[in-house]
Amino acid sequence: MTHNFLRINLILVSVLFGCMSIFSQTSEHSSFALNGKISYIRKGSGAQTYILLPGIGETKEGYLPLIQELETRGVVYSLDIRGQGDSSSDFTSFSAFDVAMDVIQFLDEKKLKNTILVGSSLSAASAVYLGAERSDLVKKIVLSGPFVRDYDISFGIKTMISIGFRYPWGAKLWKAYYEDLHITVKPSDLSEQSERIYNYLTLDKRLSILREYLFSSKAGCEEKLDSIKVPVVIIMGGKDPDFENPVEELDWISGITNGQKFLFENSGHYPHREEPKRFAEVINLPFKSMKSNKK
């Protein structure tokens, strides 16, 4: 089971060149991280705290549909992981483990505990690490469209990625790829969000950071899968094109983590964007291990 990177090649054929202005975004910044800054959005109020981590080539604003559902339930922090969105590109490495270290520092700085931590795609591996090593900070982890282990990538695919995600066509390619990952429901903000991502990827170093994330190992987080100390919720889109068999991967992760699994049958790679209301309901359900929901 591997990333379906061949789809990127098909999109690359249709990518056009173009220039667009930089989208201005107001956000809070925290200087807790070594060698750079992490940007975040804070919304809502209440006793429960939610931490939302986007995946590769995404930004904190991608969670806005879910934030609207959660902000009446508690305080929501949506972060730009290092090197993406409004966060700085001054870091020396970019991996799921690095993201986990940033989140730990963020939670320590904000004195936040008993959080519900949501990780999407690559950052789901970061959530796994915290669930195993810092159960004093998180009370539940949610893995959305999760890439939590390493897969073999052929030399040909690596070459295609290395060439495809470079200036001047790389940002346009990722924009098209990102839009294509929303399968059934196209969120109302899809055009705006994909444009925002495109603009960020035209900034200095951003495409090289994207490539580094794509090739980075998750081994430091993968080895924690069977030692997680908090409840685990896994949400997978049944039509997620990034997995050869989404149901098989959902079952595998649920089995090794003893996690509660939910298949959103009509969603693609971003169930938190395609079905935010259902997603919010699911992550707040009382935890029951090894149960499934296939509505």
C-alpha positions in Angstrom: 0.0 0.0 0.0 1.6 3.2 -1.1 0.9 6.8 -1.9 -0.9 6.9 -5.3 1.7 9.3 -6.7 1.0 8.3 -10.3 -2.1 10.5 -10.1 0.2 13.5 -9.7 1.8 12.7 -13.0 -1.6 12.8 -14.7 -2.4 16.2 -13.2 1.0 17.5 -14.2 0.2 17.1 -17.9 -2.6 19.6 -17.5 -0.9 22.1 -15.3 -0.6 25.7 -16.8 1.9 28.3 -15.8 0.7 31.6 -14.2 1.4 34.2 -11.6 -0.8 35.2 -8.8 -0.6 37.8 -6.0 0.2 36.8 -2.4 -2.9 36.3 -0.2 -2.6 38.3 3.1 -3.6 36.4 6.2 -3.9 37.8 9.7 -3.0 35.3 12.3 -1.3 34.9 15.7 2.3 33.8 15.9 4.2 32.0 18.6 8.0 32.1 18.8 8.3 28.9 20.8 9.9 26.9 18.1 13.7 26.8 17.7 14.9 28.5 14.5 11.5 29.7 13.4 8.0 30.6 14.2 4.8 28.6 14.2 1.6 30.4 13.1 -1.9 29.5 14.4 -5.5 30.5 14.6 -7.3 30.5 17.9 -11.1 30.5 18.1 -13.9 29.5 20.4 -14.3 29.2 24.2 -15.0 26.5 26.7 -13.5 23.8 28.8 -12.3 21.5 26.0 -9.2 22.3 23.9 -8.7 21.1 20.4 -5.4 21.2 18.5 -5.7 20.8 14.7 -2.6 19.9 12.6 -2.8 20.1 8.8 -1.0 17.7 6.5 1.6 18.2 3.8 0.9 21.1 1.5 -2.0 22.3 3.6 -2.6 25.3 5.9 -4.4 26.0 9.1 -7.2 27.6 7.2 -8.1 24.2 5.7 -9.7 23.4 9.1 -12.1 26.4 9.0 -15.1 24.3 8.2 -14.3 22.0 11.2 -13.5 25.0 13.4 -17.0 26.4 12.8 -18.3 23.1 14.2 -16.0 23.0 17.2 -15.7 26.6 18.4 -19.0 26.3 20.3 -17.7 23.3 22.1 -14.3 24.6 23.3 -11.1 26.5 22.4 -9.7 25.5 19.0 -6.1 26.0 17.9 -5.3 25.4 14.2 -1.6 25.4 13.5 0.5 25.8 10.4 3.2 23.1 10.7 6.8 24.3 10.3 7.6 25.5 6.8 4.0 25.8 5.7 1.4 28.6 5.6 2.4 31.5 7.7 4.9 29.5 9.7 8.5 30.3 8.9 10.8 28.3 6.6 13.9 28.8 8.8 13.8 25.3 10.3 16.6 22.8 9.5 14.5 19.7 9.0 10.9 18.8 8.2 9.3 15.6 9.3 6.4 14.2 11.3 8.7 13.9 14.3 9.8 17.5 14.0 6.1 18.5 13.9 5.5 16.5 17.1 8.3 18.3 18.9 6.8 21.6 17.9 3.4 20.7 19.2 4.9 19.6 22.5 6.6 23.0 22.8 3.4 24.7 21.9 1.3 22.9 24.5 3.9 23.5 27.1 4.1 27.2 26.3 0.4 27.6 26.4 0.1 25.4 29.5 -2.5 23.3 27.7 -3.4 19.8 28.9 -6.3 17.3 28.3 -6.4 18.3 24.6 -8.0 16.5 21.7 -5.3 16.4 19.1 -6.3 16.0 15.4 -3.7 15.1 12.8 -4.3 14.9 9.1 -2.3 12.9 6.6 1.4 13.2 7.7 0.7 15.0 10.9 -1.4 12.0 12.0 2.0 10.4 12.6 2.9 13.4 14.8 -0.3 12.8 16.8 0.7 9.1 17.3 4.0 10.2 18.9 2.2 12.5 21.4 -0.3 9.9 22.2 2.5 7.5 23.1 5.0 9.9 24.8 3.0 12.8 26.1 -0.3 11.5 27.5 0.0 14.2 30.1 -0.8 16.7 27.4 -3.4 14.9 25.2 -6.4 12.9 26.2 -7.4 11.7 22.8 -5.8 11.6 19.3 -7.7 11.7 16.1 -6.0 10.4 12.9 -7.7 11.7 9.7 -6.7 10.2 6.4 -3.6 9.1 8.3 -0.2 8.3 6.9 1.5 6.8 9.9 4.1 4.5 8.4 6.7 4.5 5.7 6.0 3.0 2.3 8.3 2.0 -0.5 8.5 4.6 -3.3 10.0 3.6 -6.6 12.9 5.5 -8.1 10.6 6.6 -11.0 8.0 8.1 -8.6 10.7 9.8 -6.6 12.1 11.4 -9.8 8.7 12.5 -10.9 8.0 14.2 -7.5 11.4 15.8 -7.5 10.8 17.3 -11.0 7.1 18.0 -10.6 7.3 20.0 -7.4 9.8 22.6 -8.5 9.6 26.1 -9.8 7.9 27.3 -11.9 5.2 24.6 -12.2 5.3 23.0 -8.8 2.8 25.3 -7.0 0.3 25.0 -9.8 0.6 21.2 -9.8 0.1 20.9 -6.1 -3.0 23.2 -6.3 -4.6 20.9 -8.9 -3.6 17.8 -6.9 -5.0 19.3 -3.7 -8.4 20.1 -5.3 -8.5 16.6 -6.8 -8.2 15.0 -3.3 -11.7 16.4 -2.4 -13.8 13.6 -4.0 -17.5 13.9 -3.4 -18.2 17.1 -1.5 -16.4 20.2 -2.7 -16.3 22.6 0.3 -17.5 26.1 -0.3 -14.0 27.4 0.5 -12.1 25.0 -1.8 -11.3 27.6 -4.5 -10.1 30.1 -1.9 -8.1 27.5 0.1 -6.4 26.1 -3.0 -5.5 29.6 -4.1 -4.1 30.3 -0.7 -2.0 27.2 -0.8 -0.7 28.1 -4.3 0.3 31.5 -3.1 2.3 30.1 -0.2 4.0 27.6 -2.3 5.4 30.4 -4.6 7.3 31.8 -1.6 11.0 31.0 -1.2 11.9 27.5 -0.1 8.3 26.3 0.1 8.5 23.8 -2.7 11.7 22.3 -1.4 10.1 22.0 2.0 7.1 20.3 0.4 9.5 17.8 -1.2 11.3 17.2 2.0 8.1 16.4 3.8 7.0 14.0 1.0 10.3 12.1 1.3 10.7 12.2 5.1 10.6 9.1 7.2 7.8 8.5 9.8 9.8 5.8 11.5 10.2 7.8 14.8 6.4 8.0 15.0 5.5 4.7 13.4 7.4 2.8 16.1 5.0 4.3 18.7 1.8 2.9 17.1 1.5 -0.1 19.5 2.4 2.0 22.7 -0.2 4.8 22.6 -1.6 5.5 26.0 -4.7 7.5 25.1 -7.8 6.7 23.1 -7.3 6.7 19.4 -9.9 7.6 16.8 -9.2 6.9 13.1 -11.3 8.5 10.4 -10.7 7.5 6.8 -12.4 8.6 3.6 -13.7 5.6 1.7 -12.8 7.2 -1.6 -9.4 8.5 -0.4 -7.3 8.4 -3.6 -4.0 8.5 -1.7 -4.5 4.9 -0.5 -4.8 1.9 -2.8 -7.2 0.4 -0.2 -8.5 2.9 2.4 -10.5 0.3 4.3 -7.6 -2.0 4.6 -5.4 0.8 6.0 -8.2 1.8 8.4 -8.4 -1.7 9.7 -4.7 -2.1 10.0 -4.3 1.1 12.0 -7.3 0.3 14.2 -5.9 -3.1 14.9 -2.4 -2.0 16.0 -3.6 1.0 18.0 -6.8 -0.6 19.4 -8.5 2.5 18.1 -12.1 3.4 17.3 -12.5 3.4 13.5 -14.9 5.4 11.3 -15.2 5.1 7.6 -16.6 8.2 5.9 -17.6 6.2 2.7 -18.1 9.2 0.4 -15.2 11.3 1.5 -11.7 11.7 -0.1 -8.5 12.5 1.7 -9.9 15.3 3.8 -13.0 14.0 5.7 -12.7 16.9 8.1 -13.3 19.3 5.2 -15.9 17.2 3.2 -18.0 16.2 6.3 -17.0 18.7 9.1 -20.3 18.4 11.1 -20.1 14.6 11.2 -16.4 14.8 11.9 -17.0 17.0 14.9 -19.6 14.7 16.3 -17.4 11.6 15.9 -14.3 13.1 17.6 -16.5 14.0 20.6 -18.2 10.6 21.1 -17.4 8.6 24.2 -14.5 6.3 23.3 -15.1 2.6 22.6 -12.1 0.7 21.3 -12.3 -1.4 18.1 -15.7 -0.2 17.1 -16.6 1.0 13.6 -19.1 3.4 12.1 -19.9 3.1 8.4 -23.0 5.3 8.0 
